[in-house]
Amino acid sequence: MTEKRIDLLSLDTHELTGLLTSWNEPVYRVKQIQRWLYHELADDFAAMSNLPQALRARLAQETRLGALTPLVTQKSADGLTQKTLFQMTDGQTVETVLMRYLDAPGSPAEAADAAHVTRRTVCISTQVGCPVGCPFCETGQAGFIRNLTLGEIVAQVLYFARQEKRAGHELPLTNLVIMGMGEPFMKFNVTWRALEAFTDPARLGLGARRITVSTSGYVDGIRQLAEKDLQVNLAVSLHAADDALRDELVPVNRKYPLRELMRACRDYVRATHRRVTFEYA
């Protein structure tokens, strides 16, 4: 059965305003709802206590709070890292990882103690599968199915933010990396809208410098991001320093060879004053 309800996490402030205006709701409801979604981390309309009961009922009937259902969770032996497999409304699945970092080496028991965890980074996916087709990457070898929606991307972050908040952590998430399944620059507009949601003070409000976007080397996406005047960090999955080998390992190199990629990276640093990290498998 096709899900027809509107995913609130796919709406930016302007779109949410338009929806509520069409319902003849006052504009200030927008801020109230966004606060419940992104600051209070509510996962149920019934919890939105300062909204009229009639509005809560309509929201529950016509909209939804994300589109992910956790299926399987795996944790590392020390309890610091957690990988969750989510299912979406069409039955497709995607993985997201939460990584916790201690202020100093500690026992597994300390991993769950908010006093010892100084950083909580969530690694999110942007696609089901990946079209790049790197031979060493399991996701790439599985093929490409579809892009994630904005709501599906944001929901990954909110799931772990809620989890960490319930565990008593005052600052649920500190960092975000777009390094999971998929190539984020293949659908630049959706990735950009996600970055807006992550950095918008009315929504998740993360500092741009706490966010890293990883690409296999899509030069057009690097240049588009450089033009946006948002100081996010850039990571490039390099894996080889010569074109012949990189053509085999990272097929997108055939379209964007190293000389062109390095030029785009240097331009990105000049435009944003942020570092570029090069990754090797």
N, C-alpha and C positions, 0 to 999 in steps of 0.2 A: 504493500500500500504506500503510495506517494505521500510524503509529509508536506502538507500544505500550509502549516503555520509559519509565520514569519520568524526567522531567527534574529532575535534582538542583538546578538553579538556581531551580526553582519551589518548593522546600521551604525553609521557615524552620527555625530550630533545633528547635522542638518537633516539627515534621513529620519532620525528618531523624532525630531521636531515636526517634520512633515506628517509622520504617522499620527502623532498625538493631536496635531492640529486638525487632521481629518476626522478625528474622534471628538472634536470640540472640547479637548482638554486644554487647560491653561499651560502656557509655555514653561512655567517653573516646574512642571512635572518632569521635564526632561532631566534637569539636574538631580531631582530626587531619584529617578530610576537609575541614572548612571552611577550615582553614589551607591545605591544598593548593589548594582552589578559589579562594579570595579573596586570599590573601597570596602564596603561591608562584605563583599564576596557572597552575596545571597545566592542560593541555588533553588529557591522556592518563592514564588510570588506571594505566598501567604506570609512570609517573613517581612514583607515590605510594609511595615506597620503604619507609616505616615501617608500611605496612599488610600484613597477611598475603597471600600470593599467592592463596589461595582467596577472600579477600574482594575483592581486585582483580578477579579473574575474574568473580565474581558481579556486582560493580558494572558491569563492562563488558557483561555479558549482559543485565542487567535495568534498567540506568539509562543516562542519557546526560548529557554535559556541555554543555547548551545545545542550541539547535535552529536555528542560523543558519549559512548557507553564503554566503560572500562571492562575488558574481557580477562586479561591476564596481566599479572604484575610479578616481576622478578626483582630481587634485591641482592646486592653484593653481600659478601660474608660480613663485612664491617657495618652494614646497614646504611652506609652513606650514599650509595647510588641505587636508584630505582628506575626500572624501565617498565612502562605500561603500554600494553597494546589496546588501542581503542577501536571500537566499531562505529561506523557512521550509519546514517539512516538508510543508505542504499546497500548496506552490508559490507562495504569495503572497509579495510582496516589500515591503521597507521600507528607508528610507534613514537613515543615521546620519552625523554629521559630527564630525571631530576638528579643533579649532582650536588652533594653537600660537602663543604670543606671546613675542616677544623682549624681553630687558631693555633693548635699545636698537636702533635701526634697523641692520640688517646686510644682508649679501649673502645670496643664496639658499644659498650653501654653509654659512653659519652656521646656517641653519634646522635642519639635521640635527645640529647640535652641541649636546649636552646642556648645555654651559656657557652657552650663549646663550639657551636657552628657559627662561623663568621660570614660564610658565603653560601647562597643557595642559587644555583644556576639551572635553568630549565633549557633543554635542547629540543627544539620543535621541528616538525616536518611541514613541508609546503605542498607535497604531491603524494599521491598514491603511486608507488613505483617511481621510476626516474627514466627520462628519455635519453640521457647522456650516454648510457651504455658502457661505462668503464668496466673492463673485464675482471678487475679485482674486487668489484663492489657487488655484494649480493643483491642490493636493491636495484642497481642498474641492470643486472642480468635477469631480474624478474620481469623487466619490461615496464612500460608506462601505461597507467590506466586513466588517471585524470588529475587535474589540479584540485587542491583543496579550496574551499570557499573561505572568505574572510572569517566567518563565524567559526569554522572548524579549526582555523589556525589560532584564533584568540581563545577558543575553548580549551585548548591544550594547556595554555598558560594558566587560565583560571582554575583548572582542575587541581594543579599542584599548589597554586596559591591558597586555595581553600583547604587543602590537606595540611599544609604547613601552618596555616592559621589555627586550625583545629588542634594541632599539636602544641600550640602555645607560643609560636614564634611571632614576636612583635612585628618583624619585617619579613613577611612570608617568602618573598623572592628578591634577590639582589641583582641578578644578572640574567641575561637572556641571549642564547645563541641560536641562530637559524642555520643549523648544521645537520638536521635530521634527514629524513627521506626526501629526495627531490632536489631540483635545481631552482632556487628561489627567483632567479632572474628570467626564467622561461615565461613567467607570468608576472611581469614587473608590477603592473598596476595593483594586483592583489597583495603582493609583498609590500609595496609602498603603503597601501591602506592599513596593513597590519602594523607597520612601523609607526604610522600615525596613531593607531589605537594604543600601542605600547607606550608612546611618549606623551600623549595628550594628558595634561594634568586632570582633566575631567574624567578620564578613563583610567588606564593603568598607571600613568605618570612616572614611568621609569626614565632615568636619565639616558640620553642618547649614547653617551660614552660607556654605558653599561651593556650595550647591545652590540653583537657581532653578527654580520651576515657573511656566510660562506658560499662561494661560487666555484664552479669547476672552470671558470674562465670566460664567462659570457661578457665580452667587452662592452656590448651595447648597454647591458644592465649596469655595469660599473660606471659608465659615463652618465647614465640617467640618474643614478644615485648621487653622483658627485654634484650634479646640478641642483639637488634638492636642499642643499644647505642644512643637512642634518648630520651631526658629527658621530655617526655610528662607525664602529670598527669594521674593517673589511678583511676577510680571510680568503685566500685562493688555494684551492686544491691543486698543487703544482705537480708533484710526483715525478717530474723529470725536468732536466735543465737543457735538453736539446729537443728540437722539433721532431726528429725521426722517432725517438722513443716515446715522446709525449703523444704523438699521433696515435700510437698503439694503445697507450694507457688511458688517455683522456681524449676520446674522439673529437670533442669540440675544438681541439687544437687545430684540426684541419681547416676549420673556419676562422678561428682566431689564433694564429700562431704566436709564439712567444714574444717576438719583437712587438707586435701589436698589443699583446696583453701587458707587457712590462710598461709600455708607454701609457696605457690606460691607468695602471696602478700608480705610476709617478704623478700623473695628472690628478688622481684621486687624493693623494697625499697633499698636493699643493692646494687643492680646492677645500679640503676638509680639515687639514692639519691633524689627521688621525693616521695611526700606523696601519700598515698592511702586514698580515701574517701569512707566510707561505707554508702549506701543509704537505707532508710526505706520508704515504702509506708504508 
